[in-house]
């Protein structure tokens, strides 16, 4: 039998239909894959949004003018005096304003009055204090009359405990757990340091016969007291930092660091497992019994006007810099004490004063205040028709103080 060729097979009929016609028909009736227009639109929209965000971020970081424009019109960071809640200051006695946790407090006429961010009075606490010395640490307030002998520790809306102490209270420190250290004068010693636990139980006293205690700080685990002392006997000044065990105060001092001669220590702060020391010429850190410089406050050729260490894991210094004949800028250098990362924030104008607490820095330019965090991000820019007298900062709140009123701003 003769073998059929491929052409002959393709020309064969099956039920009256050629094989190639069957293939063509299958191709025609085969369902085509539909294009999902919705997914394409979403993908294009996301790409456009990401592009806009990238361009906006680039403009924000690279141009000061663009940053001010975006802060004002896009992020709505600018606030003005007439838009804020406020309370009038109309008292016959001495008035003191302080920030305590999420409240602004007015101490006047033997009362501590707590107001929320809307300017509403939340509660009053009777305190016989007119000229206070105090320390705030989150939910704890330790307060006394300057050179008085009665100590109050407050949390929330109540007094946790009070204590009458022999001596004159000159300085107070409270840690985040409510442990309190007090520096006393007016005794037979130059200084006495007293430690209390969170319930007001006296743990121990430290007597300084020949040196003056400048500042104290208690570690966050309540295990250590660090104090700074100054010896002014003789022709030179000697500044020393000492660490004492709170759990076993009878033991000798655990660690002592003595600074170079004529180096004056101003204050100290515990920063996790480090101790930050502020001297008249530098900010230094003690960690693992080693001392190292963090920021110079006496750098040649730089006009350093402000510095502080009362921030969470950060310190700062402010440098006044001339930009042209009549323009002055404030260069704020914020340094992380853990990883040594430095952030530089430039402000147009000369700082009249700078206030700081926790992770917030407020730069007072007179009729304008810039609030920023330790990451160098502007939080709010406040403008006023008159000179700002003072600023107090709490947790998410600030008080703008004038002679006759206090304004409240949420951060």
C-alpha positions, 0 to 999 in steps of 0.5 A, a space after each residue: 500500500 502506498 504511504 500517505 503523505 503529510 499533505 494528503 493527511 491534512 486534506 482528509 475529511 473528518 465529518 466533512 471538516 478538514 483537520 486544519 479547519 478544526 485547529 483554526 476553529 479551536 484557536 478562534 473559540 479559545 478564550 482570550 486572557 483579559 487585561 485587568 484595567 483596575 490593577 493597572 490603574 492602581 499600579 500606575 497610581 501607586 507609582 505616581 504617589 511614590 514619585 511625588 513623595 520622593 520628589 517632595 522628600 528631596 525638596 524638603 531636605 535640600 531646600 530651606 525655602 521649600 521646607 518652610 513652604 511644605 511645613 506651612 501649607 502641606 504639613 500644617 506645622 505653623 500655629 499662631 497665637 490667636 488659635 491656641 487655648 489660653 488662661 489668664 494669670 491674675 493672682 496677687 501672689 508670686 506665680 510659677 508655671 511648670 510642665 508636669 507630664 501631660 499638663 501645664 501647672 500654675 503654682 500660686 496662692 499655695 495651690 498647684 493647679 493642673 490644666 490640660 491641653 484645652 486650658 481646662 482645670 483638671 484638679 488643684 493640690 494644696 502646696 504651701 510653696 511660693 518659690 519652688 525648687 523642683 524636678 519632673 520626671 514623666 509622671 513624678 514631680 518632686 517639689 519643695 520651697 527653695 531652701 525650705 525643709 518640707 518635701 512633696 512628691 506628687 503623681 497624677 492628682 495626688 500627693 504620694 508622700 511628704 517629708 520634713 527634712 533637717 536642713 535647707 533643700 537646695 536641689 532635687 532629683 527624681 528618677 522615672 521610678 519615683 526614687 528621690 535624691 535631695 541636696 541639703 545645705 545649712 547643716 554642720 556639713 557643706 552638703 548632705 545628700 539624702 536618698 528616698 525610695 518611691 514610698 518616701 522611706 529614707 534609704 541613706 544619707 551622704 555627708 560631704 564635709 569639705 566639698 559642695 554637692 552640685 547635682 545628683 542623679 539616680 539610675 533607672 534601675 534604682 541601684 546607683 546614686 551618682 553625685 557631682 561635687 566641687 572643691 573650691 578650697 585653695 587656688 584651684 577648682 576641683 570637680 569630681 563625679 562619684 558613684 555609690 551603690 544604693 543597695 549597699 551604701 556602706 561600701 566605699 564609692 564604686 567609681 570616682 572621676 576627677 576632672 582637670 583642674 579649674 574645670 567646673 562641673 554644672 550638672 549630671 544626668 543618667 542616660 541608660 547605663 551612661 552618666 552625662 556630665 556637663 562642665 563649663 567647657 564641654 559635655 562628657 560621658 562616663 561609661 564602663 568607668 571610662 570618661 570621654 568627651 562628647 561635645 566641646 562648649 569652648 571650641 575656638 572660632 565658634 560662638 556657642 550660646 546654649 547647651 544642655 544634657 536633659 534630653 533622652 539619650 541626646 545632648 545639644 549645643 547651639 552655635 550663633 553664626 553670621 550669614 552675611 552682613 545683617 543675617 544671623 543663624 542658629 546652628 543646633 547640633 544634636 548628638 546621640 550619646 549612644 551611637 554618636 550620630 550628629 544631626 545639624 538643624 539650622 534656624 534663621 535668626 538668633 536664639 534668645 533662649 532654648 528649652 529642652 525636655 525628654 526628646 523636645 527642643 524649643 528655640 525661642 527667637 523672640 516672637 517665634 518659637 521652633 519646636 523640634 525633636 531630637 531627630 531634627 524634625 520640626 514639630 511646630 512653628 509658633 508665631 506671636 505678636 509679642 515677645 515670649 517670656 518663657 516656655 515650659 515643655 511636658 509630654 506632648 504639651 508646651 506652655 507659652 508664657 507671657 506676663 499676663 497669660 499662658 498659651 497651650 500648644 500640642 506637640 
